[in-house]
Amino acid sequence: MLHNLQDRTAIMARLKEQDLAPLLDDLAGRHVAPESVGVELELAWWKSVLERLLAEDPALLGANTSVLDRLESDFRLVDEAHQKSNAKRLAWQLADAWRLGVDDRAAEAEALRQLLQAKCDDPVVLNREAPHLLKLLAPVWLASPYEVHELGDALQFDAVFVVDAGALSFAEGLGAIRRARQVVAFGDPVTQTPMPFDIAVREMENPPETQRRLDERHADSVFARIADLVPSLELTTSYRAGGEDLAELVNRRFYEGRIESVPWAGTFLGHGSLVLDYVDNGHGLPDAETGTVEAVEPEVQRVVERVLDHATNRPRESLMVVSGSTKHAVRVQQAVMKALVRRGDLTDFFLRDAAEPFMVVPLAEAVGHSRDRVIFSIGYGRTPHGRTLSTLGPLARPGGERLLAAAVTRARRSLAIISCFRPEDLETERMPRGVAALQRLLADAEARVAEDPLDDDRDAMLIDLARRLRAHGMKASLGYHGKLPLVASFGARAMTVETDATIGGASLRESLRLRPEMLKRLGWHYLRVHSFDLFSDPDAVAQRIAIALGAREPSPLTNTIPVVEVRT
């Protein structure tokens, strides 16, 4: 009892100076364990904050968050109705402009009627006979760069949008640009570069690609040429309803962390959008002509297994196989068709007429396609002695890093990387840029798959709520990937919880409608909690979440009515 008595007396005196004597008496009377003193002190502090707020503003005692919930719900309905009415309003404006145009320009209307009856669809003739009405009849035109010349020189546009401007040379896009008063170019300089193509059979092969020629073509794209003349804006938010771990891998590896994305619920439930699959026995002999070890049988079979698994378990999602080796892509295609002889029940997935059919393509052909899920099979193996060669086909040539970036950005939901070698197997000395990018990609993917997110302990009320959710048997995480303040799951359901503080800086439209809709597309159940409710009755909030996720049954809506038997 006398041990450290002087020190304890001094500490007690300091605590009493801070007006904590009632708290000390309460802790002593309830025999609170030493490890719980910090929690008790934090609770007492928050309670004093609430008492202070109520003393300064007694109106808070009558706070009714149900009224706020109703007002927010009304705002969402009105805002959604306003957004949906825009299409009808635009249609009315176009119809009214057409009616007035026909009345004001009767001669053009008659000429246009005769041309349409004669099934004339030549834009040059239509624009010559009815230049004003043609713009009202077709206010928006969609054309390939190789069809723009068919519009004629007289047809001009208020604005021209050039899509995939990074993949178009300036010569290809000039026909559209010169017809515009204003030009807006959309492009991705990371994955897009103008590429030449042949329209006839050559007697001799094209000269080998050089880095200098590739850089010259990249600088001659529509996007690069226009960016030197007009202001440029970066679109830094990804709204893809897919895996955030895949998006973050691409973001860190190719976009220097500039892209913002929101986590996918499937990742929190254990269905990651990034899979690394190493083939340990991927050995083979180097090719006599190319000197590369490609299309080894174990990797081909691993790809076929994943393709058949996808067709069996996810037939509604589209799939594409991308390979760094053309020879490997051909062998995979042949092996899949051969496997269908034994799996006739899967024929419909591969042969049906779909908007995004199954396909196997080499790197150079993957740029113009995207699918829900992509299998990126590198296509190169190791020698019988276990050595990995740095001659990895197009990855080892100039522009290989852009082809790699294009390959891993083709997936909207999930990417599976199949490789016969690990990042440490690649030689680091005098490595081509594309192969070096592949090594860093594999290393980053390994780190991303093994990453274990840490809880964010900055919000005391959310920490308390997470503890209560875990007591109900749910999994909870705070500050999930630095994007969501609190997420919880039970079984196959996941929910994200946001408070006033976490979305206070956003607009009403963003916080009440757009953000919840985006999170729901990403697989989350969404719950908006008012801070006052979370502070005053955290148990009720925890029970709402438990009921929504199925961790507990809802309470009956009515009480049991006793039955009284009356005897006569």
Number of C-alpha atoms within 10 A of each C-alpha: 4 6 7 8 10 10 10 12 11 11 12 15 14 13 14 14 10 9 11 15 15 10 15 15 11 11 17 11 9 8 9 12 9 8 8 10 13 10 11 13 15 12 13 14 12 14 14 12 12 16 13 12 14 13 12 10 10 12 10 13 10 7 12 11 14 11 10 12 14 11 11 15 14 12 16 17 12 12 16 14 11 11 10 11 12 11 11 10 11 11 12 12 12 14 14 11 15 17 12 10 17 16 11 11 13 12 13 20 19 14 13 21 13 12 17 12 8 9 9 12 10 12 16 15 15 20 19 14 18 19 17 15 21 19 16 16 13 8 11 10 8 9 11 11 15 11 11 17 12 11 19 16 12 12 16 17 18 10 15 20 15 20 15 19 26 26 24 26 22 21 11 18 19 14 18 23 21 14 20 16 11 12 18 17 18 18 20 15 17 14 19 22 29 21 13 8 6 7 5 6 7 8 6 6 7 8 6 8 11 11 11 10 12 16 13 12 19 22 18 20 27 28 29 22 16 17 13 9 8 10 7 13 8 9 10 12 11 13 13 17 20 27 25 27 23 27 26 22 22 21 18 14 16 20 14 9 13 14 17 15 20 24 24 26 29 20 17 20 16 9 13 20 22 21 18 16 16 15 16 14 16 24 25 20 15 16 10 8 6 10 13 22 25 27 26 20 17 17 28 22 15 17 24 21 13 14 19 18 12 17 20 14 9 13 15 11 16 23 26 24 26 27 28 26 25 20 14 25 24 15 18 27 17 13 16 19 15 12 14 14 11 9 12 9 11 16 13 11 21 17 10 11 9 10 7 15 15 18 16 23 22 24 25 20 14 22 20 11 15 18 22 18 22 25 25 27 26 26 28 29 30 23 17 14 9 14 14 21 17 20 17 23 20 20 25 18 18 20 20 24 23 22 24 26 23 23 27 23 22 23 27 20 23 24 26 21 20 22 22 22 24 17 17 11 14 17 15 13 8 8 15 20 17 24 24 21 20 21 21 15 21 19 14 18 22 16 12 16 16 9 10 9 12 12 16 17 12 11 13 13 16 24 18 16 20 21 16 19 23 16 11 16 13 20 18 23 23 24 18 20 17 14 12 17 23 22 22 26 26 20 11 11 18 23 23 24 19 21 19 13 12 13 16 10 10 11 11 15 13 14 18 18 18 14 15 19 15 16 21 16 16 20 19 24 22 19 16 15 16 17 17 16 17 18 17 12 11 18 16 12 19 21 18 16 25 23 13 19 20 16 19 14 11 12 8 7 6 6 7 7 6 6 6 6 6 5 4 3
